[in-house]
C-alpha cells in the first residue's frame, strides 16, 4: 500500500520528474543519518581537494580540517557497521533467523556493479590525465576484483582500499551477529563487541613497535588500509545497531540534540587542531583511531535519537547521501583535470566544477537508486 504522506510523482515526466522521484523521501528515512553520510563524503572530498590547491607548509584551522578529512572514511565505516547490522538484527527479531542469500544479493547489488564499472573506466584511461601504471596490471586488477586491495597496494584508484575493508565486514558480520543476537544482557553484547574492536589497536600497536611505520606509505599499508586495522568504527556501528534492536539504546530527542551538538563541535576541534599524520607516532597508530571512532559513534547515537526532529535543508542532505557512494568512487581520478582547471582559474574552481559534473541530474538519479539499495532494501 502506498504511503499517503509521500508525494505522487510521475517517473516518466522527463528530467524534472526523474529528479523529483530520486529526491522523494522514503518512510524509513532519517534525515540526520543523511546529514552524516553527506558530511562523510564532504570530508573525503575536501581532503583530496586540499591537494588540488597545493596548501603551503603553514595550515590554518580550516585547511587542517580539510587535510584530516580522511576521517570521513571512518564515518562511512561507522554508518556501514550500523546500517548493515540493523537489517540483520531486524530480520532476526522478526523471523528468528537471517536470510543469508538475500543479504548477500543486496550487498552485491549495492557495491559490485558501480565498483567494477569505475575500475574498468580507470584501467582503460577514461579519466583525463589520470594514468595508471601498466606494471603487473593483470595481477593488480585480479586482487582488486577479489576485494583484496586493502592488503595489497590500492594503486589503481586509491579510494578503493575501503571497499576491500567493507567487503570483508559484509562477509563476516552475519557470523558475528547471529551469536551476539542470542545474548541476553547488554553487558555480554558489549563485551563481545569490545573484544573484537580491541583487535585493531592491539595489532596496530604491536606492528608499530616492531616495524618502522613512521613513514607515511609504510603506515598506510601496514596500519591504515588493512581490514584488521579498521575494526573500531565498524564494530561501534555494529554495537549501536544491536543495542538499538534490543531496546538498550534509549535517548530522548532533546538529549540527542545536545549530544549531536557537543560531538560535532568536538569532532571539528579534534580534526582542526593539527595535521595528524604529518609526524606519525604510537598515538597515531594505536590510540587516535579509537578517539575518532568514539566521536563518530556518539554522532550516530545522537542522529538515531533525533529521527523525528526536523532538519532544515533535509532534501539537500538526502541528495548528498544518495550520491555519496558514486561520488566517492570517481572523485579521485578527476584530481588531475581539476588541478589544471584550478591553476588556470582560481583554487577550488576545478574541484567545484568536478562536484557539479558528478551531481548532474542523470548521474544523480542513478546514484539515488544505489542509495535505496544500501539503506532501504539492505
Secondary structure, DSSP 8 states (H G I E B T S, - for coil): ---TTS----TTSHHHHHHHHHH---TT--HHHHHHHHHHHHHHHHHHHHHHTT--SS--HHHHHHHGGGHHHHHHHHHHHHHHHHHHHHHHHHHSS--HHHHHHHHHHHHHHHHHHHHHHHHTT-STT-----TTHHHHHHHHHTT-TTTS---SSGGGHHHHHHHHHHHHHHHHHHHHHT--SHHHHHHHHHHHHHHHHHHHHHHHHHS---SHHHHIIIIISSGGG-HHHHHHHHHHHHHHHTT-----HHHHHHHHHHHHHHHHHHHHSS-TTSS--HIIIIIHHHHHHHHHHHHHHHHHHTTTS--TTHHHHHHHHHHHHHHHHHSGGGHHHHHHHHHHS-TTHHHHHHHHHHTSHHHHHHHHHHHHHHHT--
